Amino acid sequence: MRRAAALVLLAGTLAGSALPASAADVTFIMRNSHPNAVEVELYSQDRNHVWPGGNEVYYLDDGETKEIPLSCNEGEQICYGAWVSGDQGTYWGTGPENAENCSDCCYTCTGGETEEINLVP
């Protein structure tokens, strides 16, 4: 009897709880082909979230390729913004602060990795 009551209680608890969005991992592959260092942020288009966050940026020296793994919600749209370090007027994708529109800088979080994103002058 106790076991049956516990199962009913557990089932009621689970039925009333909201299920979290399913998580996925995706890796952005960024290559800096600009002669100067570049800063990168990744912006969710579906929620208020930025990677790496905390007023930090991903930093790529000239000629450097970096794999940027992140956890995101399955199906979430993520866009990259990149700019020359010290020159936010020279940018790619959505630029600094996710302020610009872009036609080919967003990816859907479905796991795996992006193709190499080459930031060229």
N, C-alpha and C positions, 0 to 999 in steps of 0.2 A: 504494500500500500504506500509506504513512504517513497519507494522508487518511482511509482506511477505519479505521485504528486510532484516529485522533483522533476520528472520529465515534462509534465504539463507546465510547470513553472518555467523551466528552461525554454521550452517551445514558445511560450508567450513572450518571454524576454527577447528571444531571437526574432520573432515575427514583428515586434514593435521597434526594433532598432533599424536605423537607416544603414544601408550598406555603403561603404566607402567606394569612391571611384576606383576602378581597377588600375593598378600601376603598371607602367612599362618603363623600360630603359632604352634610351637612344643615345648614340654617340655622334656628335657633330665633328667632322674632320675639316679643320680650317688650315689653309696654307696662306702665308703672307708672302706674296711676290712683290710687294711694294718695297722700295729701298729704305723706308723708315719703319720703326716699330709700330704695331697696330694694337688697339684695345678692342675687345669684343665683349658684348653681352648678348644673352639669349632671352627673348621675351615671350611669355605666354600670351596668346591672343584671346584666351578663354577665361582667364582669371588674372588677378593682380599678382603676378609672380615673375621674378627676374632671376636668371642664373648668371654669375655666381651669387649675386645678392650682397647685402650688407655693405653697400658702397664700394664693392670690389669689382674688378674686371679681369677677364682672361687677357694675358699679355703675350703677344707673339713678336719676337724679334724678326728683323728682315730675313727672309728665306726660311723661316721656321714653319714646320707643320705641327699642329697640335691636335690630339684627339681629346674631345671634351665630352665625357660621359655624364649623363644626367638622368634623373628619375622624373617621369612626367606621368600625367594621366592618359590612359589609352584614348586615342582619338583627338587629343589636344593639339591645337595649332601652335607651333613655336617658330618665331622669326628671329633671324640674327641681325644685329646691328654692330657695325664695326667702323672704326675711324682711326686716322693716323694719330698716334699718341702726341698730344699737345696741339692738334689741329682738328677740331671737331667739324670744320667745314669740309674736310676731305673724308668722305664716308662711303660705306657700302650698306646695302640692305636697308633696314629701317633707321640706320644712323644712331647717334646717341639719343638716349631717352625714348627710343621707339617712336620718334617723332615724324618719320617720313613714310610714305607709301612705297611699296615695292611690288614687283610682279612675280619675282622668282626667288624670294629669300625666305620662304616659309615652308615648313615640313610638318607632316602629321606624325604624332607620336604613336608609332606602332611597333616599336622595338627595332633592333638592328642598328644600322649606321647610315649616315648620309653619304652621298658621293663626296669627293674632295671639293670643298668650296674654296676656290682660288681667288684671293683678293689681289687684283692686278691694278697697276697705276692707270 
